[in-house]
């Protein structure tokens, strides 16, 4: 028997009838990594701005995650309305579309302000020296959030139009596109927002107006006479705040190791791809488990059954080529940009080691987080996945720093 046949047989047994799903997942992960490398290239190119405004990097993972969390839920709610036959094209406040559009912008402004407060508090609490002042950080967070959200909102509405006209299932197409756009758009939007800083009188005035508007709009949504809008805001604020706080921890980890990234910007190129891939793998596992919990093929037990172990094995299988792709891609992007790099072999080594450490946590938090959400009667797709994604952001950043240190990259 040829060695390839000996390997292929157990692989086919593992994949079973789900080989097409695995291929789709791998394609989606590679697409996600590719767009994240674009974001990483931008991150590596603005090290001067990050050095000029210490503490700004703390905000980055939370700001990227916020876009996906708000508009992923936005698309899911519209999908439910379409399936239920209650959707109609109307921006009136009592219509589902109007309520969701208004809620998405209210939440963008309000939670962006909250993330700025969290990022500043975490930066001060962990002793980051000379971090950017709160008003400036709030200005960057709110303006950057609005700039990115406008484009993502337009894309979500375009997908909704396609779903209504062509019968697309928004549950299958919204999350990957929102994640992709969030990765690509958030960093440039935050960078553009930094041009509002340091302008005498104008900067504090704009900042105060934005802070006041964010508070007023969020309170108006919280107390709205529209039951649908009020429910969306009430349900979204807690989970978005928790997810943002956890993601800010990832930013602190990166900020405190900024000198290493500043010396080798290729490592900074790798950051968005590593965090995004880790979160995506956790999301895939959590989503598969959530569906099977509701179907009854996976029990809500502390020990994974055979079907759950099969899903875990599939995620581990997907992780290997994805992390290799991330390391090689970051090295090639850095070379193309003329940025300093430790070299292709070391970049792939860092990515694989950090990925191996991260994926252990991914499996644990995705499995037990989904089980916990199901047991407590909470929808894992609404509450579980954002928490999985944000916690993986934090651990992903930490594992990247560990891998860099263990391999002696300098």
NUGU-786801 format. One line per field, with one value per residue (C-alpha): x, y, z; chain; residue number from 1; residue in three letters. Coordinates in Angstrom, 1 decimal. Each point is the difference from the previous one (the first is absolute). Layout:
NUGU-786801
c1 (X ...)
c2 (Y ...)
c3 (Z ...)
chain (A ...)
n (NUM ...)
res (ALA ...)
end
This chain:
NUGU-786801
c1 (0.0 1.3 0.7 -2.4 -2.8 0.7 -0.3 -3.0 -2.2 -0.2 -0.3 -3.1 -1.4 0.4 -1.6 -2.8 -2.8 1.1 3.0 -1.7 -0.7 3.7 1.0 -2.4 1.4 3.6 -0.8 -1.7 2.9 2.5 -2.0 -0.3 3.8 0.7 -2.1 1.5 3.5 -1.1 -1.0 3.3 1.9 -1.7 0.7 3.7 0.1 -1.4 2.4 1.0 -3.6 -0.2 3.2 -1.2 -3.2 0.8 -3.1 -1.6 1.0 -2.1 -3.1 0.7 -1.1 -3.2 -0.8 0.4 -2.1 -2.8 -0.8 -0.5 -2.0 -2.4 -0.6 0.2 -3.0 -1.6 0.1 -1.3 -3.0 -0.9 0.4 -2.5 -2.4 0.3 -0.6 -2.9 -1.6 0.0 2.8 -0.8 2.1 -0.8 2.2 -2.9 0.7 -2.7 1.4 2.6 2.5 -0.4 0.4 3.2 1.6 -0.7 1.2 3.2 1.1 -1.1 2.0 3.0 0.2 -0.9 2.2 2.9 0.0 -0.2 3.0 2.0 -0.7 0.9 3.2 1.1 -0.8 1.8 3.0 0.3 -0.7 2.8 2.5 0.3 2.0 -1.2 -3.0 -2.3 -2.6 -3.5 -1.7 2.4 -0.5 -3.7 0.2 2.0 -2.2 -3.4 1.1 1.8 -3.0 -2.4 2.2 0.4 -3.6 -1.5 1.8 -0.9 -3.6 -0.2 1.4 -2.5 -2.9 1.3 0.0 -3.5 -1.1 1.6 -1.7 -3.4 0.4 2.1 -0.9 3.5 0.2 1.5 1.0 2.6 1.4 -0.3 2.5 3.0 -0.5 -0.4 3.1 2.0 -1.2 0.6 3.6 0.7 -1.8 0.4 3.7 0.0 -3.1 1.8 3.1 -2.1 -1.6 3.4 0.3 -2.6 2.5 2.3 -1.9 -0.4 -3.6 -1.4 1.1 -1.6 -3.1 -0.6 0.8 -2.5 -2.7 0.5 0.0 -3.2 -1.7 1.0 -1.4 -3.2 -0.6 0.7 -2.3 -2.7 0.3 -0.1 -3.2 -1.6 -3.7 0.6 -0.1 2.1 2.8 0.0 0.3 2.9 1.9 -0.7 1.1 3.1 1.6 1.0 1.6 1.7 1.5 1.3 1.4 1.7 1.6 1.4 1.3 1.7 2.1 1.4 0.9 1.8 2.1 1.0 0.7 2.3 2.0 0.0 3.8 0.3 -2.6 1.5 3.4 -1.5 -3.2 -0.5 -1.1 -2.6 -1.3 -0.6 -2.1 -3.5 0.2 1.0 -2.8 -2.6 0.9 -0.1 -3.4 -1.3 1.0 -1.8 -3.0 -0.1 0.1 -2.5 -2.4 0.2 -0.5 -2.9 -1.8 0.5 -1.1 -3.3 -0.2 0.7 3.1 2.4 -1.1 0.7 2.5 3.4 1.7 -0.3 -1.7 1.2 -1.8 1.4 3.5 -0.3 -0.8 3.0 2.3 -1.3 0.9 3.5 0.4 -1.0 2.3 3.3 -0.2 -1.5 2.8 2.6 -1.7 -0.1 3.8 1.0 -2.4 1.2 3.6 -0.7 -2.1 2.7 2.6 -2.2 -0.4 3.8 -0.7 2.5 -0.7 1.6 -0.3 -2.5 0.9 -0.1 -3.3 -1.6 1.4 -1.4 -3.4 -0.1 1.1 -2.3 -2.8 0.6 -0.2 -3.0 -2.0 0.1 -1.8 -2.3 -1.3 -0.5 -1.8 -2.1 -1.2 -0.6 -1.2 -2.6 -1.1 -0.3 -2.1 -2.3 -0.4 -1.0 -2.5 2.0 0.3 3.7 -0.2 -0.9 2.0 2.4 1.9 0.9 1.4 1.9 1.4 1.1 1.5 2.0 1.2 1.6 1.5 1.1 2.0 1.5 1.0 1.6 2.3 0.8 1.0 2.2 1.8 0.4 1.4 2.3 -1.2 1.7)
c2 (0.0 3.4 2.5 2.5 -2.6 -0.9 3.6 0.7 -2.8 1.3 3.5 -1.0 -1.8 3.2 2.2 -2.4 1.7 3.4 0.4 2.7 1.9 -0.3 1.3 3.0 0.7 -0.1 2.3 2.4 -0.1 0.6 3.0 1.3 -0.4 1.8 3.0 0.0 0.1 3.2 1.4 -1.2 1.7 3.3 -0.6 -0.6 3.2 2.3 -0.8 3.7 0.9 -2.7 1.2 3.6 -0.9 -2.6 -1.9 0.1 -3.6 -1.0 1.1 -1.9 -3.6 1.2 2.4 -2.7 -2.4 2.6 0.2 -3.7 -0.3 2.8 -0.7 -3.8 0.2 2.6 -2.5 -2.8 2.0 1.0 -3.6 -1.1 2.7 -1.1 -3.7 1.0 2.0 3.3 1.8 3.0 2.7 2.9 2.2 1.1 -0.5 -2.7 -2.1 -2.7 1.5 3.5 -1.2 -2.0 2.8 2.5 -2.5 -0.8 3.7 0.7 -3.0 1.0 3.4 -1.0 -3.1 1.7 2.6 -2.8 -1.8 3.2 0.3 -3.7 0.3 3.1 -1.6 -3.2 1.9 2.1 -3.0 -2.0 2.8 1.0 3.2 3.2 -1.6 2.1 2.1 -1.3 2.7 -0.6 -3.7 0.4 2.2 -2.6 -2.8 1.7 1.5 -3.2 -2.1 2.2 0.0 -3.8 -0.7 2.1 -2.3 -3.2 1.2 0.6 -3.4 -1.7 1.8 -1.1 -3.6 0.4 1.2 -3.1 -2.2 1.4 -0.2 -3.1 -2.1 0.2 -1.2 3.0 -2.4 -1.5 3.1 3.0 -1.1 -0.8 3.3 2.1 -1.6 0.6 3.7 0.6 -1.2 2.1 3.2 0.5 0.8 2.5 1.6 0.4 1.3 2.6 1.0 0.8 3.0 1.7 0.0 2.7 2.9 2.9 0.6 -2.2 -3.3 0.4 1.6 -2.8 -2.6 1.5 0.2 -3.6 -1.2 1.9 -1.3 -3.6 0.2 1.7 -2.4 -3.1 1.1 0.8 -3.5 -1.5 1.8 0.0 -0.2 -2.6 -3.4 -1.6 2.7 -0.1 -3.8 0.0 2.6 -1.7 -3.4 1.3 2.4 -2.5 -2.6 2.7 1.6 -3.4 -0.9 3.4 -0.2 -3.4 1.1 3.1 -2.5 -1.2 3.6 0.5 -3.2 1.4 3.5 -1.2 -1.9 2.8 0.3 -3.5 0.8 3.4 -1.6 -2.8 1.4 -3.4 -1.3 2.7 -1.0 -3.4 1.2 0.6 -3.3 -2.0 1.5 -0.2 -3.6 -1.1 1.7 -1.5 -3.5 0.5 1.4 -3.0 -2.5 1.9 0.3 -3.7 -1.0 2.4 -1.4 -3.6 0.9 1.1 -3.0 -2.3 -1.7 1.6 -0.2 3.0 -2.0 0.9 -2.7 0.3 -3.0 -1.6 2.5 2.9 -1.5 -0.3 3.7 0.8 -2.2 1.8 3.4 -1.3 -1.2 3.3 1.9 -1.4 1.3 3.3 0.9 -1.0 2.3 2.8 -0.2 -0.3 2.7 2.4 -0.6 0.6 3.1 1.5 -0.7 1.6 3.1 0.1 -0.5 -1.7 -3.7 -2.9 -2.1 -2.4 -3.1 1.9 1.7 -3.4 -1.4 2.9 -0.4 -3.8 0.1 2.8 -1.7 -3.3 1.8 2.0 -2.9 -1.9 2.9 0.4 -3.5 0.3 3.3 -0.8 -3.3 1.0 3.5 -1.4 -2.7 2.6 2.3 -2.9 -1.2 3.5 0.5 2.6 -0.2 -0.9 1.7 3.3 0.0 -2.8 0.8 3.6 -1.1 -2.8 2.4 2.7 -2.5 -1.6 3.5 0.4 -3.5 0.2 3.2 -1.6 -3.2 2.1 1.7 -3.3 -1.5 2.9 -0.3 -3.8 0.1 2.9 2.1 3.4)
c3 (0.0 -0.9 2.9 -1.5 0.0 3.6 0.9 -2.3 1.5 3.5 -1.3 -2.1 3.0 2.1 -2.7 -0.8 -1.9 1.2 -2.4 -2.0 3.2 1.0 -3.4 0.4 3.4 -1.2 -2.9 2.4 2.5 -2.8 -1.2 3.5 0.5 -3.4 0.9 3.5 -1.5 -1.9 3.4 1.4 -2.8 0.9 3.7 -0.7 -2.1 2.8 2.7 0.1 0.9 2.6 1.6 -0.1 1.8 2.7 1.0 -3.4 -0.7 3.1 -1.9 -3.3 0.7 1.8 -2.9 -2.6 2.0 0.6 -3.7 -0.4 3.3 -0.9 -3.7 0.3 2.4 -2.3 -2.9 2.1 1.2 -3.6 -1.1 2.7 -1.2 -3.6 1.0 2.1 -2.8 2.1 -1.9 -2.2 -1.6 2.3 2.1 2.2 3.7 0.4 -2.8 0.7 -2.5 1.4 3.5 -0.8 -2.0 2.8 2.7 -1.9 -0.1 3.6 1.2 -2.2 1.6 3.6 0.2 -1.8 2.8 2.6 -1.7 0.2 3.7 0.5 -2.0 1.9 3.4 -0.9 -1.3 3.2 2.2 -1.6 0.1 -3.6 0.1 -1.7 -1.5 -2.3 2.0 0.3 -2.1 -2.9 0.3 0.0 -3.1 -1.9 1.1 -0.8 -3.4 -1.0 1.0 -2.0 -3.1 0.0 0.9 -2.9 -2.5 1.8 0.4 -3.8 -0.7 2.4 -1.6 -3.4 1.2 1.4 -3.4 -1.5 2.6 -0.8 -3.8 -0.5 3.1 1.6 3.6 2.0 2.8 -2.4 -1.7 2.5 2.6 -2.3 -2.0 3.2 1.5 -3.2 -0.4 3.8 -0.3 -3.1 0.8 3.8 0.0 -2.9 1.6 3.4 -1.7 -1.9 3.3 1.5 -2.4 2.3 2.9 1.0 -1.5 2.4 1.1 -2.8 1.5 3.5 -1.5 -2.5 2.8 2.4 -2.6 -1.0 3.6 0.8 -3.2 0.7 3.5 -1.1 -2.9 2.1 2.8 -2.6 -1.4 3.5 0.9 -3.5 -0.3 -2.8 1.7 -2.7 0.1 3.8 0.1 -2.5 2.1 3.3 -1.2 -1.9 2.5 2.7 -2.4 -2.1 3.2 1.3 -3.4 -0.3 3.5 -0.8 -3.4 1.6 2.0 -3.4 -0.8 3.3 -0.7 -3.4 1.4 2.7 -2.6 -2.5 -0.1 -1.5 -2.7 -0.7 -0.7 -2.2 -1.6 -1.7 3.4 0.1 -3.4 1.4 3.0 -1.7 -1.9 3.1 2.1 -2.8 -0.8 3.6 0.5 -3.3 1.0 3.4 -1.8 -2.4 2.9 2.1 -2.9 -0.9 3.6 0.5 -3.0 1.2 3.6 -1.4 -2.3 3.0 -1.6 2.6 3.7 2.4 2.0 1.5 -2.1 -3.8 -1.6 -3.2 -2.3 1.9 0.0 -3.8 -0.3 2.2 -2.2 -3.1 1.5 0.9 -3.5 -1.5 2.4 -1.4 -3.6 1.2 2.4 -2.6 -2.5 2.6 0.7 -3.6 -1.1 2.7 -1.0 -3.7 0.6 2.2 -2.7 -2.6 2.3 0.7 3.8 2.3 0.5 1.8 -3.2 -1.5 2.1 3.4 -1.0 -0.8 3.2 2.1 -1.7 0.5 3.6 1.0 -1.9 1.8 3.4 -1.0 -1.5 3.3 1.6 -3.1 0.4 3.7 0.0 -3.1 1.4 3.6 -0.9 -2.4 2.5 2.7 -2.2 -1.0 3.6 1.2 -2.8 -1.8 -3.8 -0.7 -3.4 1.6 3.2 -0.1 -3.2 0.9 3.3 -1.7 -2.6 2.5 2.5 -2.8 -1.0 3.4 0.2 -3.7 0.7 3.1 -1.9 -2.7 2.5 1.6 -3.4 -0.8 3.3 -0.1 -3.5 0.9 -2.9 0.1)
chain (A A A A A A A A A A A A A A A A A A A A A A A A A A A A A A A A A A A A A A A A A A A A A A A A A A A A A A A A A A A A A A A A A A A A A A A A A A A A A A A A A A A A A A A A A A A A A A A A A A A A A A A A A A A A A A A A A A A A A A A A A A A A A A A A A A A A A A A A A A A A A A A A A A A A A A A A A A A A A A A A A A A A A A A A A A A A A A A A A A A A A A A A A A A A A A A A A A A A A A A A A A A A A A A A A A A A A A A A A A A A A A A A A A A A A A A A A A A A A A A A A A A A A A A A A A A A A A A A A A A A A A A A A A A A A A A A A A A A A A A A A A A A A A A A A A A A A A A A A A A A A A A A A A A A A A A A A A A A A A A A A A A A A A A A A A A A A A A A A A A A A A A A A A A A A A A A A A A A A A A A A A A A A A A A A A A A A A A A A A A A A A A A A A A A A A A A A A A A A A A A A A A A A A A A A A)
n (1 2 3 4 5 6 7 8 9 10 11 12 13 14 15 16 17 18 19 20 21 22 23 24 25 26 27 28 29 30 31 32 33 34 35 36 37 38 39 40 41 42 43 44 45 46 47 48 49 50 51 52 53 54 55 56 57 58 59 60 61 62 63 64 65 66 67 68 69 70 71 72 73 74 75 76 77 78 79 80 81 82 83 84 85 86 87 88 89 90 91 92 93 94 95 96 97 98 99 100 101 102 103 104 105 106 107 108 109 110 111 112 113 114 115 116 117 118 119 120 121 122 123 124 125 126 127 128 129 130 131 132 133 134 135 136 137 138 139 140 141 142 143 144 145 146 147 148 149 150 151 152 153 154 155 156 157 158 159 160 161 162 163 164 165 166 167 168 169 170 171 172 173 174 175 176 177 178 179 180 181 182 183 184 185 186 187 188 189 190 191 192 193 194 195 196 197 198 199 200 201 202 203 204 205 206 207 208 209 210 211 212 213 214 215 216 217 218 219 220 221 222 223 224 225 226 227 228 229 230 231 232 233 234 235 236 237 238 239 240 241 242 243 244 245 246 247 248 249 250 251 252 253 254 255 256 257 258 259 260 261 262 263 264 265 266 267 268 269 270 271 272 273 274 275 276 277 278 279 280 281 282 283 284 285 286 287 288 289 290 291 292 293 294 295 296 297 298 299 300 301 302 303 304 305 306 307 308 309 310 311 312 313 314 315 316 317 318 319 320 321 322 323 324 325 326 327 328 329 330 331 332 333 334 335 336 337 338 339 340 341 342 343 344 345 346 347 348 349 350 351 352 353 354 355 356 357 358 359 360 361 362 363 364 365 366 367 368 369 370 371 372 373 374 375 376 377 378 379 380 381 382 383 384 385 386 387 388 389 390 391 392 393 394 395 396 397 398 399 400 401 402 403 404 405 406 407 408 409 410)
res (UNK UNK UNK UNK UNK UNK UNK UNK UNK UNK UNK UNK UNK UNK UNK UNK UNK UNK UNK UNK UNK UNK UNK UNK UNK UNK UNK UNK UNK UNK UNK UNK UNK UNK UNK UNK UNK UNK UNK UNK UNK UNK UNK UNK UNK UNK UNK UNK UNK UNK UNK UNK UNK UNK UNK UNK UNK UNK UNK UNK UNK UNK UNK UNK UNK UNK UNK UNK UNK UNK UNK UNK UNK UNK UNK UNK UNK UNK UNK UNK UNK UNK UNK UNK UNK UNK UNK UNK UNK UNK UNK UNK UNK UNK UNK UNK UNK UNK UNK UNK UNK UNK UNK UNK UNK UNK UNK UNK UNK UNK UNK UNK UNK UNK UNK UNK UNK UNK UNK UNK UNK UNK UNK UNK UNK UNK UNK UNK UNK UNK UNK UNK UNK UNK UNK UNK UNK UNK UNK UNK UNK UNK UNK UNK UNK UNK UNK UNK UNK UNK UNK UNK UNK UNK UNK UNK UNK UNK UNK UNK UNK UNK UNK UNK UNK UNK UNK UNK UNK UNK UNK UNK UNK UNK UNK UNK UNK UNK UNK UNK UNK UNK UNK UNK UNK UNK UNK UNK UNK UNK UNK UNK UNK UNK UNK UNK UNK UNK UNK UNK UNK UNK UNK UNK UNK UNK UNK UNK UNK UNK UNK UNK UNK UNK UNK UNK UNK UNK UNK UNK UNK UNK UNK UNK UNK UNK UNK UNK UNK UNK UNK UNK UNK UNK UNK UNK UNK UNK UNK UNK UNK UNK UNK UNK UNK UNK UNK UNK UNK UNK UNK UNK UNK UNK UNK UNK UNK UNK UNK UNK UNK UNK UNK UNK UNK UNK UNK UNK UNK UNK UNK UNK UNK UNK UNK UNK UNK UNK UNK UNK UNK UNK UNK UNK UNK UNK UNK UNK UNK UNK UNK UNK UNK UNK UNK UNK UNK UNK UNK UNK UNK UNK UNK UNK UNK UNK UNK UNK UNK UNK UNK UNK UNK UNK UNK UNK UNK UNK UNK UNK UNK UNK UNK UNK UNK UNK UNK UNK UNK UNK UNK UNK UNK UNK UNK UNK UNK UNK UNK UNK UNK UNK UNK UNK UNK UNK UNK UNK UNK UNK UNK UNK UNK UNK UNK UNK UNK UNK UNK UNK UNK UNK UNK UNK UNK UNK UNK UNK UNK UNK UNK UNK UNK UNK UNK UNK UNK UNK UNK UNK UNK UNK UNK UNK UNK UNK UNK UNK UNK UNK UNK UNK UNK UNK UNK UNK UNK UNK UNK UNK UNK UNK UNK UNK UNK UNK UNK UNK UNK UNK)
end
